[in-house]
Amino acid sequence: MQLIETAPHEFAAHFLFAAHGLDPFFACDSRIKDGDGS
């Protein structure tokens, strides 16, 4: 079996927030979209 080494740009993470509902998630999502995904 061959394994392909991943590069840092291929990493994605999903954060779940419970203390303040989904407000922090949408705040982070908005900032990412403002930077054209970066």
PDB file of N, CA, C and O in Angstrom:
ATOM      1  N   MET A   1       0.847  -1.184   0.000  1.00  0.00           N
ATOM      2  CA  MET A   1       0.000   0.000   0.000  1.00  0.00           C
ATOM      3  C   MET A   1       0.889   1.242   0.000  1.00  0.00           C
ATOM      4  O   MET A   1       1.884   1.303   0.722  1.00  0.00           O
ATOM      5  N   GLN A   2       0.523   2.223  -0.811  1.00  0.00           N
ATOM      6  CA  GLN A   2       1.225   3.499  -0.840  1.00  0.00           C
ATOM      7  C   GLN A   2       0.395   4.549  -0.135  1.00  0.00           C
ATOM      8  O   GLN A   2      -0.825   4.604  -0.292  1.00  0.00           O
ATOM      9  N   LEU A   3       1.058   5.371   0.635  1.00  0.00           N
ATOM     10  CA  LEU A   3       0.388   6.484   1.312  1.00  0.00           C
ATOM     11  C   LEU A   3       0.862   7.793   0.699  1.00  0.00           C
ATOM     12  O   LEU A   3       2.037   7.948   0.366  1.00  0.00           O
ATOM     13  N   ILE A   4      -0.047   8.713   0.559  1.00  0.00           N
ATOM     14  CA  ILE A   4       0.279  10.039   0.039  1.00  0.00           C
ATOM     15  C   ILE A   4       0.385  10.988   1.222  1.00  0.00           C
ATOM     16  O   ILE A   4      -0.534  11.088   2.035  1.00  0.00           O
ATOM     17  N   GLU A   5       1.493  11.672   1.310  1.00  0.00           N
ATOM     18  CA  GLU A   5       1.682  12.630   2.396  1.00  0.00           C
ATOM     19  C   GLU A   5       0.870  13.890   2.112  1.00  0.00           C
ATOM     20  O   GLU A   5       0.955  14.462   1.026  1.00  0.00           O
ATOM     21  N   THR A   6       0.090  14.313   3.090  1.00  0.00           N
ATOM     22  CA  THR A   6      -0.725  15.512   2.903  1.00  0.00           C
ATOM     23  C   THR A   6       0.108  16.773   3.097  1.00  0.00           C
ATOM     24  O   THR A   6       1.102  16.764   3.823  1.00  0.00           O
ATOM     25  N   ALA A   7      -0.293  17.832   2.457  1.00  0.00           N
ATOM     26  CA  ALA A   7       0.340  19.135   2.603  1.00  0.00           C
ATOM     27  C   ALA A   7      -0.535  19.993   3.509  1.00  0.00           C
ATOM     28  O   ALA A   7      -1.742  19.760   3.581  1.00  0.00           O
ATOM     29  N   PRO A   8       0.036  20.981   4.207  1.00  0.00           N
ATOM     30  CA  PRO A   8      -0.753  21.801   5.124  1.00  0.00           C
ATOM     31  C   PRO A   8      -1.960  22.473   4.485  1.00  0.00           C
ATOM     32  O   PRO A   8      -2.966  22.684   5.162  1.00  0.00           O
ATOM     33  N   HIS A   9      -1.889  22.814   3.202  1.00  0.00           N
ATOM     34  CA  HIS A   9      -3.008  23.502   2.573  1.00  0.00           C
ATOM     35  C   HIS A   9      -4.184  22.558   2.314  1.00  0.00           C
ATOM     36  O   HIS A   9      -5.259  23.004   1.913  1.00  0.00           O
ATOM     37  N   GLU A  10      -3.986  21.257   2.543  1.00  0.00           N
ATOM     38  CA  GLU A  10      -5.056  20.290   2.324  1.00  0.00           C
ATOM     39  C   GLU A  10      -5.805  19.977   3.616  1.00  0.00           C
ATOM     40  O   GLU A  10      -6.618  19.053   3.649  1.00  0.00           O
ATOM     41  N   PHE A  11      -5.547  20.717   4.655  1.00  0.00           N
ATOM     42  CA  PHE A  11      -6.136  20.465   5.961  1.00  0.00           C
ATOM     43  C   PHE A  11      -7.338  21.381   6.188  1.00  0.00           C
ATOM     44  O   PHE A  11      -7.281  22.577   5.899  1.00  0.00           O
ATOM     45  N   ALA A  12      -8.399  20.823   6.695  1.00  0.00           N
ATOM     46  CA  ALA A  12      -9.579  21.612   7.058  1.00  0.00           C
ATOM     47  C   ALA A  12     -10.018  21.199   8.455  1.00  0.00           C
ATOM     48  O   ALA A  12      -9.853  20.045   8.848  1.00  0.00           O
ATOM     49  N   ALA A  13     -10.567  22.126   9.187  1.00  0.00           N
ATOM     50  CA  ALA A  13     -11.032  21.823  10.540  1.00  0.00           C
ATOM     51  C   ALA A  13     -12.413  22.420  10.737  1.00  0.00           C
ATOM     52  O   ALA A  13     -12.753  23.459  10.171  1.00  0.00           O
ATOM     53  N   HIS A  14     -13.176  21.755  11.533  1.00  0.00           N
ATOM     54  CA  HIS A  14     -14.512  22.225  11.863  1.00  0.00           C
ATOM     55  C   HIS A  14     -14.588  22.362  13.386  1.00  0.00           C
ATOM     56  O   HIS A  14     -14.301  21.414  14.116  1.00  0.00           O
ATOM     57  N   PHE A  15     -14.966  23.519  13.845  1.00  0.00           N
ATOM     58  CA  PHE A  15     -15.071  23.784  15.273  1.00  0.00           C
ATOM     59  C   PHE A  15     -16.534  23.770  15.684  1.00  0.00           C
ATOM     60  O   PHE A  15     -17.391  24.317  14.991  1.00  0.00           O
ATOM     61  N   LEU A  16     -16.807  23.143  16.811  1.00  0.00           N
ATOM     62  CA  LEU A  16     -18.158  23.127  17.366  1.00  0.00           C
ATOM     63  C   LEU A  16     -18.155  23.985  18.622  1.00  0.00           C
ATOM     64  O   LEU A  16     -17.351  23.760  19.528  1.00  0.00           O
ATOM     65  N   PHE A  17     -19.035  24.951  18.681  1.00  0.00           N
ATOM     66  CA  PHE A  17     -19.122  25.849  19.825  1.00  0.00           C
ATOM     67  C   PHE A  17     -20.426  25.583  20.562  1.00  0.00           C
ATOM     68  O   PHE A  17     -21.491  25.526  19.946  1.00  0.00           O
ATOM     69  N   ALA A  18     -20.347  25.421  21.860  1.00  0.00           N
ATOM     70  CA  ALA A  18     -21.551  25.163  22.638  1.00  0.00           C
ATOM     71  C   ALA A  18     -21.894  26.335  23.570  1.00  0.00           C
ATOM     72  O   ALA A  18     -23.066  26.584  23.850  1.00  0.00           O
ATOM     73  N   ALA A  19     -20.877  27.045  24.042  1.00  0.00           N
ATOM     74  CA  ALA A  19     -21.113  28.090  25.036  1.00  0.00           C
ATOM     75  C   ALA A  19     -21.935  29.256  24.488  1.00  0.00           C
ATOM     76  O   ALA A  19     -22.784  29.799  25.195  1.00  0.00           O
ATOM     77  N   HIS A  20     -21.691  29.641  23.246  1.00  0.00           N
ATOM     78  CA  HIS A  20     -22.368  30.808  22.664  1.00  0.00           C
ATOM     79  C   HIS A  20     -23.146  30.437  21.407  1.00  0.00           C
ATOM     80  O   HIS A  20     -23.353  31.274  20.529  1.00  0.00           O
ATOM     81  N   GLY A  21     -23.572  29.195  21.325  1.00  0.00           N
ATOM     82  CA  GLY A  21     -24.293  28.764  20.129  1.00  0.00           C
ATOM     83  C   GLY A  21     -23.363  28.744  18.929  1.00  0.00           C
ATOM     84  O   GLY A  21     -22.179  28.436  19.064  1.00  0.00           O
ATOM     85  N   LEU A  22     -23.880  29.064  17.781  1.00  0.00           N
ATOM     86  CA  LEU A  22     -23.064  29.043  16.562  1.00  0.00           C
ATOM     87  C   LEU A  22     -22.509  30.409  16.193  1.00  0.00           C
ATOM     88  O   LEU A  22     -21.888  30.549  15.139  1.00  0.00           O
ATOM     89  N   ASP A  23     -22.712  31.408  17.021  1.00  0.00           N
ATOM     90  CA  ASP A  23     -22.212  32.756  16.716  1.00  0.00           C
ATOM     91  C   ASP A  23     -20.706  32.784  16.446  1.00  0.00           C
ATOM     92  O   ASP A  23     -20.295  33.392  15.457  1.00  0.00           O
ATOM     93  N   PRO A  24     -19.850  32.148  17.286  1.00  0.00           N
ATOM     94  CA  PRO A  24     -18.408  32.168  16.991  1.00  0.00           C
ATOM     95  C   PRO A  24     -18.071  31.486  15.664  1.00  0.00           C
ATOM     96  O   PRO A  24     -17.170  31.929  14.952  1.00  0.00           O
ATOM     97  N   PHE A  25     -18.784  30.416  15.332  1.00  0.00           N
ATOM     98  CA  PHE A  25     -18.538  29.729  14.063  1.00  0.00           C
ATOM     99  C   PHE A  25     -18.822  30.663  12.886  1.00  0.00           C
ATOM    100  O   PHE A  25     -18.015  30.769  11.963  1.00  0.00           O
ATOM    101  N   PHE A  26     -19.956  31.330  12.922  1.00  0.00           N
ATOM    102  CA  PHE A  26     -20.309  32.209  11.808  1.00  0.00           C
ATOM    103  C   PHE A  26     -19.396  33.433  11.759  1.00  0.00           C
ATOM    104  O   PHE A  26     -19.167  33.981  10.680  1.00  0.00           O
ATOM    105  N   ALA A  27     -18.876  33.868  12.892  1.00  0.00           N
ATOM    106  CA  ALA A  27     -17.919  34.976  12.901  1.00  0.00           C
ATOM    107  C   ALA A  27     -16.629  34.552  12.202  1.00  0.00           C
ATOM    108  O   ALA A  27     -16.089  35.298  11.385  1.00  0.00           O
ATOM    109  N   CYS A  28     -16.133  33.348  12.525  1.00  0.00           N
ATOM    110  CA  CYS A  28     -14.919  32.843  11.872  1.00  0.00           C
ATOM    111  C   CYS A  28     -15.167  32.619  10.384  1.00  0.00           C
ATOM    112  O   CYS A  28     -14.326  32.959   9.552  1.00  0.00           O
ATOM    113  N   ASP A  29     -16.309  32.052  10.055  1.00  0.00           N
ATOM    114  CA  ASP A  29     -16.656  31.796   8.655  1.00  0.00           C
ATOM    115  C   ASP A  29     -16.705  33.096   7.857  1.00  0.00           C
ATOM    116  O   ASP A  29     -16.258  33.143   6.711  1.00  0.00           O
ATOM    117  N   SER A  30     -17.244  34.142   8.461  1.00  0.00           N
ATOM    118  CA  SER A  30     -17.324  35.439   7.793  1.00  0.00           C
ATOM    119  C   SER A  30     -15.927  35.992   7.521  1.00  0.00           C
ATOM    120  O   SER A  30     -15.666  36.519   6.439  1.00  0.00           O
ATOM    121  N   ARG A  31     -15.025  35.873   8.503  1.00  0.00           N
ATOM    122  CA  ARG A  31     -13.657  36.373   8.325  1.00  0.00           C
ATOM    123  C   ARG A  31     -12.936  35.619   7.212  1.00  0.00           C
ATOM    124  O   ARG A  31     -12.201  36.216   6.425  1.00  0.00           O
ATOM    125  N   ILE A  32     -13.149  34.303   7.151  1.00  0.00           N
ATOM    126  CA  ILE A  32     -12.513  33.501   6.104  1.00  0.00           C
ATOM    127  C   ILE A  32     -13.032  33.908   4.733  1.00  0.00           C
ATOM    128  O   ILE A  32     -12.260  34.038   3.782  1.00  0.00           O
ATOM    129  N   LYS A  33     -14.330  34.107   4.635  1.00  0.00           N
ATOM    130  CA  LYS A  33     -14.923  34.502   3.345  1.00  0.00           C
ATOM    131  C   LYS A  33     -14.483  35.908   2.944  1.00  0.00           C
ATOM    132  O   LYS A  33     -14.329  36.194   1.756  1.00  0.00           O
ATOM    133  N   ASP A  34     -14.276  36.800   3.939  1.00  0.00           N
ATOM    134  CA  ASP A  34     -13.773  38.151   3.629  1.00  0.00           C
ATOM    135  C   ASP A  34     -12.387  38.102   3.011  1.00  0.00           C
ATOM    136  O   ASP A  34     -12.034  38.960   2.203  1.00  0.00           O
ATOM    137  N   GLY A  35     -11.594  37.090   3.392  1.00  0.00           N
ATOM    138  CA  GLY A  35     -10.235  36.940   2.851  1.00  0.00           C
ATOM    139  C   GLY A  35     -10.182  36.026   1.648  1.00  0.00           C
ATOM    140  O   GLY A  35      -9.122  35.497   1.317  1.00  0.00           O
ATOM    141  N   ASP A  36     -11.313  35.834   0.986  1.00  0.00           N
ATOM    142  CA  ASP A  36     -11.393  34.961  -0.189  1.00  0.00           C
ATOM    143  C   ASP A  36     -10.942  33.541   0.120  1.00  0.00           C
ATOM    144  O   ASP A  36     -10.301  32.889  -0.704  1.00  0.00           O
ATOM    145  N   GLY A  37     -11.283  33.071   1.313  1.00  0.00           N
ATOM    146  CA  GLY A  37     -10.977  31.683   1.667  1.00  0.00           C
ATOM    147  C   GLY A  37      -9.643  31.455   2.325  1.00  0.00           C
ATOM    148  O   GLY A  37      -9.277  30.311   2.593  1.00  0.00           O
ATOM    149  N   SER A  38      -8.887  32.539   2.599  1.00  0.00           N
ATOM    150  CA  SER A  38      -7.603  32.337   3.263  1.00  0.00           C
ATOM    151  C   SER A  38      -7.657  32.834   4.692  1.00  0.00           C
ATOM    152  O   SER A  38      -6.663  32.747   5.413  1.00  0.00           O
TER     153      SER A  38
END
